[in-house]
Amino acid sequence: MRTIVMLICSNVFMTFAWYWHLKEKGVPLWKAILISWGIAFFEYCLTVPANRMGFANGFNGFQLKIIQEVITLVIFTIFAILYLKEPFHWKYLLSFACIMGAVYFAFKK
């Protein structure tokens, strides 16, 4: 569970690092890159130990990556709706359902 919480927190940093500048059009590109790198530093400070702990506690590399992708989509959806003010369409829900199918097969014994 600690791995999942750390991956969620790291993903919040990652999402802001990658996408905050889309709304902030007045920031020069070079500044946006430097600010994004600064934010991403904190993402790595959480992601690397989360993946190490998860791997040591029984997740394999494929499972860790799939967990990360699901978290990424959930966090990005919240970010896109609340921060970028983008609408959520039904086709995205269908896409998420397909991804959850991938999660099922990745963890099936």
C-alpha positions in Angstrom: 0.0 0.0 0.0 2.9 2.4 0.7 4.2 1.8 -2.8 0.8 2.8 -4.2 0.5 6.0 -2.1 4.0 7.1 -3.1 3.3 6.4 -6.7 0.1 8.5 -6.5 2.0 11.4 -4.8 4.8 11.2 -7.4 2.3 11.2 -10.2 0.7 14.4 -9.0 4.2 16.0 -9.3 4.7 14.4 -12.7 1.4 15.6 -14.1 2.1 19.2 -13.0 5.7 19.0 -14.3 4.5 17.9 -17.8 1.2 19.8 -18.2 1.0 22.9 -16.0 2.5 25.1 -18.7 -0.4 24.4 -21.2 -2.6 26.8 -19.3 0.2 29.3 -18.5 0.9 30.5 -22.1 2.7 33.6 -21.0 5.7 31.7 -19.5 8.6 31.5 -22.0 9.4 28.0 -23.1 12.9 27.9 -21.5 11.4 28.9 -18.2 8.6 26.3 -18.5 11.3 23.7 -19.1 13.4 24.7 -16.0 10.3 24.9 -13.8 9.1 21.5 -15.0 12.5 20.0 -14.3 12.4 21.4 -10.8 8.9 19.9 -10.2 10.0 16.6 -11.8 12.9 16.3 -9.2 10.3 15.7 -6.5 8.5 13.2 -8.6 11.7 11.1 -9.0 12.3 11.4 -5.2 9.1 9.5 -4.7 9.0 7.2 -7.8 12.4 5.6 -7.4 11.9 4.5 -3.8 8.3 3.5 -4.5 9.4 1.2 -7.3 12.2 -0.2 -5.2 9.9 -1.0 -2.3 7.2 -2.4 -4.6 9.7 -4.7 -6.3 11.2 -5.8 -3.0 7.7 -6.6 -1.7 6.5 -8.8 -4.6 5.5 -6.7 -7.5 7.4 -7.4 -10.7 8.5 -4.7 -13.2 5.5 -5.2 -15.5 3.0 -4.9 -12.6 4.7 -1.7 -11.3 4.5 -0.1 -14.7 0.9 -1.0 -15.2 0.0 0.3 -11.7 1.9 3.5 -12.6 -0.1 3.9 -15.9 -3.4 3.5 -14.2 -2.5 6.0 -11.6 -1.3 8.4 -14.3 -4.6 8.2 -16.1 -6.6 8.8 -13.0 -4.5 11.7 -11.8 -4.4 13.2 -15.3 -8.2 13.0 -15.7 -8.6 14.9 -12.4 -6.0 17.4 -13.5 -7.5 17.9 -17.0 -11.0 18.4 -15.6 -10.1 20.7 -12.7 -7.0 22.6 -13.8 -7.2 22.6 -17.6 -11.0 22.8 -17.6 -11.4 20.2 -20.3 -14.6 18.2 -20.7 -14.7 14.5 -20.0 -16.2 12.4 -22.8 -17.7 8.9 -22.7 -15.0 7.6 -25.1 -12.4 8.2 -22.4 -14.4 6.1 -20.0 -14.4 3.3 -22.6 -10.6 3.7 -23.0 -10.1 3.4 -19.3 -12.2 0.2 -19.3 -9.9 -1.3 -21.8 -6.9 -0.4 -19.7 -8.5 -2.0 -16.7 -8.7 -5.2 -18.7 -5.0 -5.0 -19.2 -4.6 -4.6 -15.4 -6.7 -7.7 -14.8 -4.6 -9.8 -17.1 -1.3 -8.4 -15.7 -2.2 -9.5 -12.2 -4.1 -12.7 -13.0 -2.3 -15.7 -11.6 
